[in-house]
Amino acid sequence: MSLEAQINNDIKEAMKAKDRIRLEALRGIKKEIIEAKTSKGAADEVSDADVMKIVQKMVKQRKDAAELFKSQNREDLAEKELAEIEAINVYLPKQLTQKELTPIVKEIIEKVGASSMKEMGKVMGIASKELAGKADGKDISIVVKQLLA
């Protein structure tokens, strides 16, 4: 079953369970998938990798919104965003921690032959491709900077 089909089934389950927060989060994902399908030059089908990118983008948006709401003392809105993140995270693979990232990034640095911060771009390009969906770009960047410094 494709990720898109799984999301559609989960929307039906959330409706039956009357789980408003989960339903709203899933409908948001479905909206983004439909927009990706109907954009100029897009195929009729969206691959699981594309759906994964959409889900990652939505989690990042919600994290940013939650931080903004917290800074403005709007805990009620921040909690809603964090609850939606929990509902969406089900579709993402487990994210790697910085400790788990370090050996992988070391290997990439050795492969590229990077030795200074000037070569960070090369390392980040390869690391971002290899770790797509498994780690946040910000975390990858932090580890790369630590190892090249």
N, CA, C and O atoms as a GROMACS GRO file, in nm:
protein
  596
    1MET      N    1   0.085  -0.118   0.000
    1MET     CA    2   0.000   0.000   0.000
    1MET      C    3   0.089   0.124   0.000
    1MET      O    4   0.182   0.135   0.080
    2SER      N    5   0.060   0.216  -0.089
    2SER     CA    6   0.139   0.339  -0.096
    2SER      C    7   0.111   0.427   0.025
    2SER      O    8   0.011   0.412   0.095
    3LEU      N    9   0.202   0.518   0.047
    3LEU     CA   10   0.188   0.610   0.160
    3LEU      C   11   0.063   0.696   0.143
    3LEU      O   12  -0.006   0.727   0.241
    4GLU      N   13   0.035   0.735   0.020
    4GLU     CA   14  -0.084   0.816  -0.007
    4GLU      C   15  -0.211   0.739   0.028
    4GLU      O   16  -0.303   0.794   0.089
    5ALA      N   17  -0.218   0.611  -0.011
    5ALA     CA   18  -0.334   0.529   0.020
    5ALA      C   19  -0.348   0.509   0.171
    5ALA      O   20  -0.459   0.509   0.225
    6GLN      N   21  -0.235   0.493   0.239
    6GLN     CA   22  -0.235   0.479   0.385
    6GLN      C   23  -0.293   0.603   0.451
    6GLN      O   24  -0.372   0.593   0.545
    7ILE      N   25  -0.254   0.720   0.402
    7ILE     CA   26  -0.304   0.846   0.457
    7ILE      C   27  -0.454   0.857   0.434
    7ILE      O   28  -0.528   0.899   0.524
    8ASN      N   29  -0.500   0.819   0.315
    8ASN     CA   30  -0.644   0.824   0.286
    8ASN      C   31  -0.722   0.731   0.380
    8ASN      O   32  -0.829   0.768   0.429
    9ASN      N   33  -0.670   0.611   0.405
    9ASN     CA   34  -0.736   0.519   0.498
    9ASN      C   35  -0.738   0.576   0.640
    9ASN      O   36  -0.838   0.563   0.711
   10ASP      N   37  -0.627   0.638   0.679
   10ASP     CA   38  -0.619   0.694   0.814
   10ASP      C   39  -0.713   0.814   0.831
   10ASP      O   40  -0.760   0.840   0.942
   11ILE      N   41  -0.740   0.886   0.722
   11ILE     CA   42  -0.837   0.996   0.728
   11ILE      C   43  -0.974   0.938   0.763
   11ILE      O   44  -1.046   0.993   0.847
   12LYS      N   45  -1.011   0.828   0.698
   12LYS     CA   46  -1.140   0.764   0.726
   12LYS      C   47  -1.148   0.718   0.871
   12LYS      O   48  -1.249   0.736   0.938
   13GLU      N   49  -1.038   0.657   0.920
   13GLU     CA   50  -1.035   0.610   1.059
   13GLU      C   51  -1.046   0.727   1.157
   13GLU      O   52  -1.115   0.717   1.259
   14ALA      N   53  -0.978   0.837   1.126
   14ALA     CA   54  -0.985   0.954   1.215
   14ALA      C   55  -1.125   1.013   1.217
   14ALA      O   56  -1.171   1.062   1.320
   15MET      N   57  -1.194   1.008   1.102
   15MET     CA   58  -1.332   1.056   1.097
   15MET      C   59  -1.421   0.969   1.186
   15MET      O   60  -1.501   1.021   1.264
   16LYS      N   61  -1.406   0.837   1.175
   16LYS     CA   62  -1.487   0.746   1.256
   16LYS      C   63  -1.459   0.764   1.404
   16LYS      O   64  -1.550   0.757   1.486
   17ALA      N   65  -1.332   0.786   1.437
   17ALA     CA   66  -1.293   0.802   1.578
   17ALA      C   67  -1.320   0.943   1.630
   17ALA      O   68  -1.306   0.970   1.749
   18LYS      N   69  -1.359   1.033   1.539
   18LYS     CA   70  -1.384   1.174   1.574
   18LYS      C   71  -1.261   1.239   1.639
   18LYS      O   72  -1.272   1.315   1.735
   19ASP      N   73  -1.145   1.206   1.583
   19ASP     CA   74  -1.018   1.261   1.630
   19ASP      C   75  -0.987   1.385   1.545
   19ASP      O   76  -0.926   1.376   1.439
   20ARG      N   77  -1.030   1.501   1.595
   20ARG     CA   78  -1.023   1.625   1.517
   20ARG      C   79  -0.880   1.665   1.481
   20ARG      O   80  -0.852   1.703   1.367
   21ILE      N   81  -0.790   1.658   1.577
   21ILE     CA   82  -0.653   1.703   1.552
   21ILE      C   83  -0.586   1.617   1.446
   21ILE      O   84  -0.524   1.669   1.353
   22ARG      N   85  -0.597   1.486   1.460
   22ARG     CA   86  -0.538   1.394   1.363
   22ARG      C   87  -0.601   1.413   1.225
   22ARG      O   88  -0.532   1.414   1.124
   23LEU      N   89  -0.733   1.429   1.224
   23LEU     CA   90  -0.805   1.448   1.098
   23LEU      C   91  -0.757   1.575   1.027
   23LEU      O   92  -0.734   1.575   0.906
   24GLU      N   93  -0.744   1.682   1.103
   24GLU     CA   94  -0.699   1.809   1.044
   24GLU      C   95  -0.558   1.796   0.988
   24GLU      O   96  -0.530   1.846   0.879
   25ALA      N   97  -0.468   1.729   1.060
   25ALA     CA   98  -0.331   1.711   1.014
   25ALA      C   99  -0.328   1.626   0.887
   25ALA      O  100  -0.255   1.658   0.792
   26LEU      N  101  -0.405   1.518   0.885
   26LEU     CA  102  -0.407   1.430   0.768
   26LEU      C  103  -0.469   1.498   0.646
   26LEU      O  104  -0.424   1.477   0.534
   27ARG      N  105  -0.571   1.577   0.669
   27ARG     CA  106  -0.632   1.650   0.558
   27ARG      C  107  -0.533   1.751   0.500
   27ARG      O  108  -0.531   1.775   0.379
   28GLY      N  109  -0.451   1.809   0.586
   28GLY     CA  110  -0.347   1.900   0.539
   28GLY      C  111  -0.247   1.829   0.448
   28GLY      O  112  -0.205   1.884   0.346
   29ILE      N  113  -0.210   1.707   0.486
   29ILE     CA  114  -0.119   1.628   0.403
   29ILE      C  115  -0.184   1.597   0.270
   29ILE      O  116  -0.122   1.611   0.164
   30LYS      N  117  -0.310   1.555   0.275
   30LYS     CA  118  -0.382   1.520   0.152
   30LYS      C  119  -0.391   1.642   0.058
   30LYS      O  120  -0.375   1.628  -0.063
   31LYS      N  121  -0.416   1.758   0.115
   31LYS     CA  122  -0.423   1.881   0.036
   31LYS      C  123  -0.290   1.905  -0.037
   31LYS      O  124  -0.289   1.938  -0.155
   32GLU      N  125  -0.180   1.889   0.035
   32GLU     CA  126  -0.048   1.910  -0.026
   32GLU      C  127  -0.020   1.807  -0.136
   32GLU      O  128   0.040   1.841  -0.238
   33ILE      N  129  -0.064   1.683  -0.115
   33ILE     CA  130  -0.046   1.579  -0.217
   33ILE      C  131  -0.125   1.614  -0.343
   33ILE      O  132  -0.074   1.601  -0.454
   34ILE      N  133  -0.248   1.658  -0.324
   34ILE     CA  134  -0.332   1.695  -0.439
   34ILE      C  135  -0.269   1.813  -0.514
   34ILE      O  136  -0.268   1.815  -0.637
   35GLU      N  137  -0.216   1.910  -0.440
   35GLU     CA  138  -0.150   2.024  -0.504
   35GLU      C  139  -0.027   1.979  -0.582
   35GLU      O  140   0.000   2.030  -0.690
   36ALA      N  141   0.048   1.882  -0.527
   36ALA     CA  142   0.165   1.830  -0.597
   36ALA      C  143   0.125   1.759  -0.726
   36ALA      O  144   0.195   1.768  -0.827
   37LYS      N  145   0.013   1.688  -0.723
   37LYS     CA  146  -0.035   1.617  -0.842
   37LYS      C  147  -0.082   1.712  -0.950
   37LYS      O  148  -0.064   1.684  -1.069
   38THR      N  149  -0.141   1.824  -0.911
   38THR     CA  150  -0.202   1.914  -1.009
   38THR      C  151  -0.111   2.030  -1.049
   38THR      O  152  -0.151   2.114  -1.129
   39SER      N  153   0.009   2.036  -0.995
   39SER     CA  154   0.099   2.145  -1.033
   39SER      C  155   0.148   2.125  -1.176
   39SER      O  156   0.143   2.014  -1.230
   40LYS      N  157   0.196   2.232  -1.236
   40LYS     CA  158   0.242   2.227  -1.376
   40LYS      C  159   0.354   2.126  -1.391
   40LYS      O  160   0.448   2.124  -1.312
   41GLY      N  161   0.344   2.043  -1.493
   41GLY     CA  162   0.449   1.947  -1.524
   41GLY      C  163   0.456   1.828  -1.431
   41GLY      O  164   0.550   1.749  -1.439
   42ALA      N  165   0.358   1.812  -1.343
   42ALA     CA  166   0.360   1.702  -1.247
   42ALA      C  167   0.296   1.578  -1.309
   42ALA      O  168   0.212   1.587  -1.398
   43ALA      N  169   0.336   1.462  -1.259
   43ALA     CA  170   0.277   1.336  -1.303
   43ALA      C  171   0.144   1.317  -1.230
   43ALA      O  172   0.114   1.386  -1.132
   44ASP      N  173   0.064   1.222  -1.280
   44ASP     CA  174  -0.065   1.193  -1.217
   44ASP      C  175  -0.047   1.129  -1.080
   44ASP      O  176  -0.132   1.144  -0.992
   45GLU      N  177   0.062   1.059  -1.062
   45GLU     CA  178   0.090   0.991  -0.935
   45GLU      C  179   0.204   1.060  -0.862
   45GLU      O  180   0.296   1.114  -0.925
   46VAL      N  181   0.198   1.058  -0.731
   46VAL     CA  182   0.304   1.113  -0.648
   46VAL      C  183   0.373   0.996  -0.581
   46VAL      O  184   0.308   0.912  -0.519
   47SER      N  185   0.505   0.988  -0.593
   47SER     CA  186   0.579   0.876  -0.535
   47SER      C  187   0.582   0.886  -0.383
   47SER      O  188   0.558   0.992  -0.325
   48ASP      N  189   0.613   0.774  -0.319
   48ASP     CA  190   0.624   0.773  -0.173
   48ASP      C  191   0.734   0.869  -0.127
   48ASP      O  192   0.722   0.931  -0.021
   49ALA      N  193   0.841   0.880  -0.205
   49ALA     CA  194   0.949   0.972  -0.169
   49ALA      C  195   0.900   1.117  -0.169
   49ALA      O  196   0.936   1.195  -0.081
   50ASP      N  197   0.816   1.151  -0.268
   50ASP     CA  198   0.761   1.286  -0.273
   50ASP      C  199   0.665   1.310  -0.156
   50ASP      O  200   0.664   1.419  -0.098
   51VAL      N  201   0.585   1.210  -0.123
   51VAL     CA  202   0.493   1.222  -0.009
   51VAL      C  203   0.574   1.241   0.119
   51VAL      O  204   0.536   1.319   0.206
   52MET      N  205   0.686   1.168   0.129
   52MET     CA  206   0.773   1.180   0.247
   52MET      C  207   0.827   1.323   0.259
   52MET      O  208   0.833   1.377   0.369
   53LYS      N  209   0.865   1.384   0.146
   53LYS     CA  210   0.914   1.522   0.148
   53LYS      C  211   0.803   1.617   0.193
   53LYS      O  212   0.828   1.711   0.268
   54ILE      N  213   0.683   1.592   0.146
   54ILE     CA  214   0.568   1.676   0.184
   54ILE      C  215   0.545   1.666   0.335
   54ILE      O  216   0.524   1.767   0.402
   55VAL      N  217   0.549   1.545   0.387
   55VAL     CA  218   0.526   1.523   0.530
   55VAL      C  219   0.636   1.591   0.611
   55VAL      O  220   0.608   1.654   0.713
   56GLN      N  221   0.761   1.578   0.567
   56GLN     CA  222   0.872   1.643   0.638
   56GLN      C  223   0.854   1.794   0.640
   56GLN      O  224   0.877   1.859   0.742
   57LYS      N  225   0.812   1.850   0.527
   57LYS     CA  226   0.792   1.994   0.518
   57LYS      C  227   0.682   2.038   0.615
   57LYS      O  228   0.693   2.142   0.680
   58MET      N  229   0.576   1.958   0.624
   58MET     CA  230   0.465   1.993   0.713
   58MET      C  231   0.506   1.986   0.860
   58MET      O  232   0.463   2.068   0.940
   59VAL      N  233   0.589   1.888   0.894
   59VAL     CA  234   0.638   1.878   1.032
   59VAL      C  235   0.722   2.001   1.065
   59VAL      O  236   0.708   2.060   1.172
   60LYS      N  237   0.810   2.039   0.973
   60LYS     CA  238   0.894   2.157   0.995
   60LYS      C  239   0.810   2.283   1.012
   60LYS      O  240   0.837   2.365   1.100
   61GLN      N  241   0.707   2.298   0.928
   61GLN     CA  242   0.619   2.415   0.939
   61GLN      C  243   0.552   2.419   1.076
   61GLN      O  244   0.542   2.525   1.138
   62ARG      N  245   0.507   2.306   1.122
   62ARG     CA  246   0.438   2.301   1.252
   62ARG      C  247   0.534   2.327   1.368
   62ARG      O  248   0.496   2.391   1.466
   63LYS      N  249   0.657   2.278   1.358
   63LYS     CA  250   0.757   2.306   1.461
   63LYS      C  251   0.784   2.456   1.469
   63LYS      O  252   0.788   2.514   1.578
   64ASP      N  253   0.801   2.518   1.352
   64ASP     CA  254   0.826   2.662   1.348
   64ASP      C  255   0.707   2.739   1.406
   64ASP      O  256   0.725   2.834   1.482
   65ALA      N  257   0.587   2.696   1.370
   65ALA     CA  258   0.467   2.764   1.421
   65ALA      C  259   0.455   2.748   1.573
   65ALA      O  260   0.420   2.842   1.643
   66ALA      N  261   0.486   2.627   1.623
   66ALA     CA  262   0.477   2.604   1.768
   66ALA      C  263   0.576   2.693   1.842
   66ALA      O  264   0.543   2.749   1.946
   67GLU      N  265   0.698   2.706   1.789
   67GLU     CA  266   0.798   2.793   1.852
   67GLU      C  267   0.750   2.938   1.853
   67GLU      O  268   0.767   3.009   1.952
   68LEU      N  269   0.691   2.980   1.743
   68LEU     CA  270   0.640   3.116   1.733
   68LEU      C  271   0.528   3.140   1.835
   68LEU      O  272   0.525   3.242   1.904
   69PHE      N  273   0.437   3.044   1.844
   69PHE     CA  274   0.327   3.058   1.940
   69PHE      C  275   0.378   3.061   2.083
   69PHE      O  276   0.327   3.136   2.166
   70LYS      N  277   0.478   2.979   2.113
   70LYS     CA  278   0.535   2.977   2.249
   70LYS      C  279   0.599   3.112   2.281
   70LYS      O  280   0.585   3.163   2.392
   71SER      N  281   0.670   3.168   2.183
   71SER     CA  282   0.735   3.297   2.207
   71SER      C  283   0.633   3.409   2.229
   71SER      O  284   0.665   3.511   2.290
   72GLN      N  285   0.511   3.389   2.180
   72GLN     CA  286   0.406   3.489   2.197
   72GLN      C  287   0.310   3.451   2.310
   72GLN      O  288   0.201   3.507   2.322
   73ASN      N  289   0.352   3.357   2.393
   73ASN     CA  290   0.273   3.310   2.508
   73ASN      C  291   0.134   3.260   2.468
   73ASN      O  292   0.036   3.286   2.537
   74ARG      N  293   0.127   3.188   2.357
   74ARG     CA  294   0.002   3.127   2.311
   74ARG      C  295   0.016   2.975   2.322
   74ARG      O  296   0.021   2.905   2.220
   75GLU      N  297   0.022   2.926   2.444
   75GLU     CA  298   0.044   2.784   2.470
   75GLU      C  299  -0.065   2.696   2.409
   75GLU      O  300  -0.038   2.584   2.365
   76ASP      N  301  -0.189   2.748   2.405
   76ASP     CA  302  -0.300   2.670   2.349
   76ASP      C  303  -0.275   2.638   2.202
   76ASP      O  304  -0.298   2.525   2.158
   77LEU      N  305  -0.230   2.736   2.127
   77LEU     CA  306  -0.203   2.715   1.984
   77LEU      C  307  -0.077   2.630   1.963
   77LEU      O  308  -0.071   2.549   1.871
   78ALA      N  309   0.022   2.650   2.049
   78ALA     CA  310   0.145   2.572   2.039
   78ALA      C  311   0.116   2.424   2.064
   78ALA      O  312   0.169   2.338   1.995
   79GLU      N  313   0.031   2.395   2.163
   79GLU     CA  314  -0.004   2.256   2.194
   79GLU      C  315  -0.076   2.190   2.077
   79GLU      O  316  -0.054   2.072   2.049
   80LYS      N  317  -0.161   2.265   2.009
   80LYS     CA  318  -0.232   2.212   1.892
   80LYS      C  319  -0.133   2.174   1.782
   80LYS      O  320  -0.144   2.067   1.722
   81GLU      N  321  -0.036   2.262   1.757
   81GLU     CA  322   0.066   2.234   1.655
   81GLU      C  323   0.149   2.111   1.692
   81GLU      O  324   0.177   2.027   1.607
   82LEU      N  325   0.187   2.100   1.819
   82LEU     CA  326   0.266   1.986   1.865
   82LEU      C  327   0.186   1.856   1.855
   82LEU      O  328   0.243   1.750   1.825
   83ALA      N  329   0.056   1.862   1.881
   83ALA     CA  330  -0.028   1.743   1.868
   83ALA      C  331  -0.037   1.699   1.722
   83ALA      O  332  -0.038   1.580   1.692
   84GLU      N  333  -0.044   1.797   1.631
   84GLU     CA  334  -0.047   1.764   1.489
   84GLU      C  335   0.085   1.702   1.445
   84GLU      O  336   0.087   1.612   1.361
   85ILE      N  337   0.196   1.750   1.501
   85ILE     CA  338   0.326   1.690   1.469
   85ILE      C  339   0.327   1.543   1.507
   85ILE      O  340   0.375   1.459   1.431
   86GLU      N  341   0.273   1.511   1.624
   86GLU     CA  342   0.267   1.371   1.668
   86GLU      C  343   0.185   1.287   1.570
   86GLU      O  344   0.222   1.173   1.541
   87ALA      N  345   0.076   1.342   1.520
   87ALA     CA  346  -0.009   1.269   1.426
   87ALA      C  347   0.062   1.248   1.293
   87ALA      O  348   0.043   1.144   1.228
   88ILE      N  349   0.142   1.344   1.252
   88ILE     CA  350   0.210   1.336   1.123
   88ILE      C  351   0.337   1.250   1.130
   88ILE      O  352   0.371   1.182   1.033
   89ASN      N  353   0.405   1.252   1.244
   89ASN     CA  354   0.531   1.178   1.259
   89ASN      C  355   0.517   1.029   1.234
   89ASN      O  356   0.617   0.961   1.209
   90VAL      N  357   0.397   0.977   1.240
   90VAL     CA  358   0.372   0.835   1.217
   90VAL      C  359   0.419   0.794   1.077
   90VAL      O  360   0.459   0.679   1.056
   91TYR      N  361   0.416   0.886   0.983
   91TYR     CA  362   0.449   0.856   0.844
   91TYR      C  363   0.596   0.876   0.811
   91TYR      O  364   0.639   0.848   0.698
   92LEU      N  365   0.674   0.924   0.907
   92LEU     CA  366   0.817   0.945   0.885
   92LEU      C  367   0.898   0.834   0.951
   92LEU      O  368   0.859   0.783   1.056
   93PRO      N  369   1.011   0.798   0.890
   93PRO     CA  370   1.098   0.701   0.957
   93PRO      C  371   1.156   0.766   1.083
   93PRO      O  372   1.158   0.888   1.097
   94LYS      N  373   1.204   0.682   1.175
   94LYS     CA  374   1.263   0.733   1.298
   94LYS      C  375   1.381   0.824   1.263
   94LYS      O  376   1.469   0.786   1.186
   95GLN      N  377   1.382   0.942   1.320
   95GLN     CA  378   1.489   1.038   1.294
   95GLN      C  379   1.615   1.000   1.371
   95GLN      O  380   1.608   0.960   1.487
   96LEU      N  381   1.730   1.014   1.305
   96LEU     CA  382   1.858   0.983   1.367
   96LEU      C  383   1.897   1.094   1.464
   96LEU      O  384   1.872   1.212   1.439
   97THR      N  385   1.960   1.055   1.574
   97THR     CA  386   2.011   1.154   1.669
   97THR      C  387   2.148   1.201   1.620
   97THR      O  388   2.204   1.144   1.527
   98GLN      N  389   2.202   1.304   1.684
   98GLN     CA  390   2.334   1.354   1.644
   98GLN      C  391   2.441   1.249   1.669
   98GLN      O  392   2.537   1.239   1.593
   99LYS      N  393   2.426   1.169   1.776
   99LYS     CA  394   2.523   1.062   1.803
   99LYS      C  395   2.520   0.957   1.692
   99LYS      O  396   2.625   0.905   1.652
  100GLU      N  397   2.400   0.926   1.642
  100GLU     CA  398   2.388   0.828   1.535
  100GLU      C  399   2.436   0.885   1.402
  100GLU      O  400   2.482   0.810   1.315
  101LEU      N  401   2.425   1.016   1.385
  101LEU     CA  402   2.468   1.081   1.261
  101LEU      C  403   2.620   1.088   1.248
  101LEU      O  404   2.673   1.078   1.138
  102THR      N  405   2.689   1.105   1.360
  102THR     CA  406   2.833   1.129   1.357
  102THR      C  407   2.910   1.025   1.276
  102THR      O  408   2.987   1.063   1.188
  103PRO      N  409   2.894   0.892   1.302
  103PRO     CA  410   2.972   0.796   1.223
  103PRO      C  411   2.937   0.796   1.074
  103PRO      O  412   3.024   0.776   0.989
  104ILE      N  413   2.812   0.820   1.042
  104ILE     CA  414   2.768   0.823   0.902
  104ILE      C  415   2.832   0.942   0.832
  104ILE      O  416   2.882   0.929   0.720
  105VAL      N  417   2.831   1.058   0.896
  105VAL     CA  418   2.889   1.179   0.837
  105VAL      C  419   3.041   1.165   0.826
  105VAL      O  420   3.100   1.211   0.729
  106LYS      N  421   3.106   1.101   0.927
  106LYS     CA  422   3.251   1.078   0.920
  106LYS      C  423   3.285   0.997   0.796
  106LYS      O  424   3.381   1.027   0.725
  107GLU      N  425   3.205   0.896   0.770
  107GLU     CA  426   3.226   0.810   0.653
  107GLU      C  427   3.213   0.891   0.524
  107GLU      O  428   3.292   0.875   0.431
  108ILE      N  429   3.114   0.977   0.518
  108ILE     CA  430   3.093   1.061   0.400
  108ILE      C  431   3.211   1.157   0.381
  108ILE      O  432   3.256   1.179   0.269
  109ILE      N  433   3.260   1.214   0.491
  109ILE     CA  434   3.374   1.306   0.484
  109ILE      C  435   3.497   1.234   0.430
  109ILE      O  436   3.571   1.288   0.347
  110GLU      N  437   3.519   1.110   0.476
  110GLU     CA  438   3.633   1.031   0.427
  110GLU      C  439   3.617   1.000   0.279
  110GLU      O  440   3.714   1.006   0.203
  111LYS      N  441   3.494   0.966   0.238
  111LYS     CA  442   3.467   0.933   0.098
  111LYS      C  443   3.497   1.053   0.008
  111LYS      O  444   3.556   1.038  -0.099
  112VAL      N  445   3.454   1.172   0.052
  112VAL     CA  446   3.473   1.293  -0.027
  112VAL      C  447   3.618   1.342  -0.018
  112VAL      O  448   3.670   1.404  -0.110
  113GLY      N  449   3.682   1.312   0.094
  113GLY     CA  450   3.819   1.360   0.115
  113GLY      C  451   3.823   1.502   0.166
  113GLY      O  452   3.921   1.573   0.146
  114ALA      N  453   3.717   1.544   0.232
  114ALA     CA  454   3.709   1.682   0.284
  114ALA      C  455   3.795   1.695   0.408
  114ALA      O  456   3.802   1.605   0.492
  115SER      N  457   3.861   1.812   0.420
  115SER     CA  458   3.945   1.834   0.536
  115SER      C  459   3.925   1.970   0.601
  115SER      O  460   3.977   1.996   0.709
  116SER      N  461   3.850   2.058   0.534
  116SER     CA  462   3.830   2.192   0.591
  116SER      C  463   3.686   2.238   0.570
  116SER      O  464   3.608   2.174   0.499
  117MET      N  465   3.653   2.349   0.634
  117MET     CA  466   3.517   2.404   0.624
  117MET      C  467   3.486   2.449   0.481
  117MET      O  468   3.369   2.461   0.445
  118LYS      N  469   3.589   2.472   0.400
  118LYS     CA  470   3.567   2.514   0.261
  118LYS      C  471   3.493   2.406   0.183
  118LYS      O  472   3.425   2.436   0.084
  119GLU      N  473   3.507   2.281   0.226
  119GLU     CA  474   3.447   2.169   0.154
  119GLU      C  475   3.315   2.122   0.216
  119GLU      O  476   3.265   2.013   0.187
  120MET      N  477   3.259   2.206   0.302
  120MET     CA  478   3.134   2.171   0.369
  120MET      C  479   3.021   2.149   0.269
  120MET      O  480   2.937   2.061   0.289
  121GLY      N  481   3.017   2.228   0.163
  121GLY     CA  482   2.913   2.217   0.062
  121GLY      C  483   2.910   2.080  -0.004
  121GLY      O  484   2.803   2.023  -0.024
  122LYS      N  485   3.027   2.028  -0.036
  122LYS     CA  486   3.036   1.894  -0.097
  122LYS      C  487   2.979   1.789  -0.002
  122LYS      O  488   2.899   1.704  -0.041
  123VAL      N  489   3.023   1.796   0.123
  123VAL     CA  490   2.980   1.699   0.223
  123VAL      C  491   2.830   1.709   0.246
  123VAL      O  492   2.761   1.608   0.252
  124MET      N  493   2.779   1.832   0.259
  124MET     CA  494   2.636   1.851   0.284
  124MET      C  495   2.551   1.798   0.169
  124MET      O  496   2.445   1.741   0.192
  125GLY      N  497   2.598   1.817   0.045
  125GLY     CA  498   2.523   1.769  -0.071
  125GLY      C  499   2.504   1.619  -0.067
  125GLY      O  500   2.393   1.569  -0.086
  126ILE      N  501   2.613   1.547  -0.042
  126ILE     CA  502   2.606   1.401  -0.038
  126ILE      C  503   2.529   1.354   0.086
  126ILE      O  504   2.445   1.265   0.077
  127ALA      N  505   2.558   1.415   0.201
  127ALA     CA  506   2.493   1.375   0.326
  127ALA      C  507   2.343   1.398   0.318
  127ALA      O  508   2.265   1.315   0.366
  128SER      N  509   2.302   1.510   0.260
  128SER     CA  510   2.159   1.539   0.250
  128SER      C  511   2.086   1.436   0.164
  128SER      O  512   1.974   1.396   0.195
  129LYS      N  513   2.151   1.392   0.056
  129LYS     CA  514   2.090   1.290  -0.029
  129LYS      C  515   2.083   1.156   0.042
  129LYS      O  516   1.979   1.089   0.039
  130GLU      N  517   2.193   1.116   0.106
  130GLU     CA  518   2.197   0.984   0.173
  130GLU      C  519   2.105   0.977   0.294
  130GLU      O  520   2.048   0.872   0.323
  131LEU      N  521   2.090   1.088   0.363
  131LEU     CA  522   2.014   1.088   0.488
  131LEU      C  523   1.875   1.150   0.473
  131LEU      O  524   1.810   1.182   0.572
  132ALA      N  525   1.830   1.166   0.349
  132ALA     CA  526   1.699   1.225   0.324
  132ALA      C  527   1.591   1.145   0.396
  132ALA      O  528   1.579   1.023   0.378
  133GLY      N  529   1.512   1.214   0.477
  133GLY     CA  530   1.404   1.149   0.550
  133GLY      C  531   1.446   1.088   0.682
  133GLY      O  532   1.363   1.060   0.768
  134LYS      N  533   1.577   1.068   0.699
  134LYS     CA  534   1.626   1.004   0.821
  134LYS      C  535   1.676   1.106   0.923
  134LYS      O  536   1.684   1.077   1.042
  135ALA      N  537   1.711   1.225   0.874
  135ALA     CA  538   1.764   1.328   0.965
  135ALA      C  539   1.730   1.466   0.911
  135ALA      O  540   1.717   1.486   0.790
  136ASP      N  541   1.717   1.560   1.002
  136ASP     CA  542   1.688   1.698   0.967
  136ASP      C  543   1.816   1.764   0.913
  136ASP      O  544   1.925   1.737   0.963
  137GLY      N  545   1.802   1.848   0.812
  137GLY     CA  546   1.916   1.915   0.752
  137GLY      C  547   1.996   1.997   0.852
  137GLY      O  548   2.118   2.007   0.842
  138LYS      N  549   1.926   2.056   0.949
  138LYS     CA  550   1.993   2.137   1.050
  138LYS      C  551   2.085   2.050   1.136
  138LYS      O  552   2.197   2.090   1.168
  139ASP      N  553   2.037   1.930   1.172
  139ASP     CA  554   2.118   1.838   1.252
  139ASP      C  555   2.240   1.790   1.173
  139ASP      O  556   2.350   1.779   1.227
  140ILE      N  557   2.220   1.760   1.045
  140ILE     CA  558   2.330   1.717   0.960
  140ILE      C  559   2.436   1.827   0.954
  140ILE      O  560   2.555   1.800   0.966
  141SER      N  561   2.391   1.950   0.935
  141SER     CA  562   2.480   2.065   0.926
  141SER      C  563   2.564   2.081   1.053
  141SER      O  564   2.684   2.108   1.046
  142ILE      N  565   2.500   2.064   1.168
  142ILE     CA  566   2.571   2.078   1.295
  142ILE      C  567   2.682   1.975   1.306
  142ILE      O  568   2.793   2.008   1.347
  143VAL      N  569   2.652   1.850   1.270
  143VAL     CA  570   2.751   1.742   1.280
  143VAL      C  571   2.865   1.766   1.181
  143VAL      O  572   2.982   1.746   1.216
  144VAL      N  573   2.833   1.807   1.059
  144VAL     CA  574   2.936   1.834   0.959
  144VAL      C  575   3.029   1.945   1.008
  144VAL      O  576   3.151   1.934   0.996
  145LYS      N  577   2.972   2.051   1.063
  145LYS     CA  578   3.055   2.162   1.114
  145LYS      C  579   3.146   2.115   1.226
  145LYS      O  580   3.263   2.154   1.231
  146GLN      N  581   3.095   2.032   1.316
  146GLN     CA  582   3.175   1.982   1.428
  146GLN      C  583   3.293   1.898   1.376
  146GLN      O  584   3.405   1.911   1.425
  147LEU      N  585   3.266   1.813   1.278
  147LEU     CA  586   3.370   1.724   1.228
  147LEU      C  587   3.472   1.794   1.140
  147LEU      O  588   3.588   1.753   1.137
  148LEU      N  589   3.432   1.898   1.070
  148LEU     CA  590   3.526   1.970   0.982
  148LEU      C  591   3.602   2.080   1.055
  148LEU      O  592   3.703   2.129   1.005
  149ALA      N  593   3.554   2.120   1.171
  149ALA     CA  594   3.619   2.231   1.244
  149ALA      C  595   3.754   2.188   1.300
  149ALA      O  596   3.822   2.268   1.364
   0.00000   0.00000   0.00000
